[in-house]
Structure formats: C-alpha cells, structure tokens
C-alpha cells in the first residue's frame, strides 16, 4: 500500500518537475536574449538551457518507464508563468540583478524537487536514480555558478550604470 502511494506521488512529482523544467526553459530563453551586456551570464544560461532540454527528455523517459506521460496543462501553465516573470523583470532597470536573484532561488527549488523525487523513488521501489541524479548534479552546478557570481554580476551592473550616468 505504501509503495503504491509513493508511486502515485512520484508520478505527480515527475509531471510537476517536467512543468518546472518547461518553466526554466522559457525563462532562460527569454533571459539569454537580453543578457548581451553580460556575456559570461549569457553563456552560462545557454549552456544550462541545453542541460534543461536534456532534463526534460530524462523526465519524459522516467514517465514513460512508468507507463505515464507529462501533463500538457501543467507544462502550458508553467511556461506562461515563466514568460510573465521574464516580462516583469525586463521592465526593470536592474533586470540582470532581478534575474540573478530569481535564478538562484529557482535553481534551489529545482534541487529540492529532484531530491524529493529521489526519495519517492526509494519508497516506491522504483529505480530512476541515474537520470534524476544527473539532473540534480546539473542543477547543483548551476546554483553554485550563480551563487559564486552574484557579487561579480552586481559589480558589473554597477559599473555599467556608472558609465551610462557619466
């Protein structure tokens, strides 16, 4: 009985993670279009965007192994939210900072989601650890990259603002 409940929750979690990664993809696509003044950030976003596309495929494979598929409704809703978020940040003068803060929070959200999925797998007796661990490692690496560059991005933004004010 407990394994069945864990399996059910795992399926919901995998669908939610797929929607979450759709949201991440939309956000990074919008952000990477607008970060030309910050080439290191733009490069990292584009790299992680490719990882995110692979993560989506991994989640689809996990769902398929369980005889399930992603939720189109959840995917669509999360993609729309991502575009609204990106538009809101784009209107701000300090868009790069708002994006960095939001991206840091989002990466940590993704990390927690993958850790939860791995826990559910153990309790359901289902081994999806290889693809989920791969995605977890990528999210941890991106979170660390962002965390290690908040100060640099802030100083680059400050220097840009000072140049424009002069």
Buried (B, 14 or more C-beta within 10 A) or exposed (E): EEEEEBBEBBBBBBBBBBBBBBBBBBBBBBBBEBBEEBEEBBEBBBBBBEBBBBBBEBBBEBBEEBEBEBBEEBBEBBBEBBBEBBEEBBEEEBBBBBBBBBBBEBBBBBBEBBBBBBBBBEBBEBEBEEBBEBBBEBBBBBBEBBEEBBEEBBEBBEEEEEEEEE
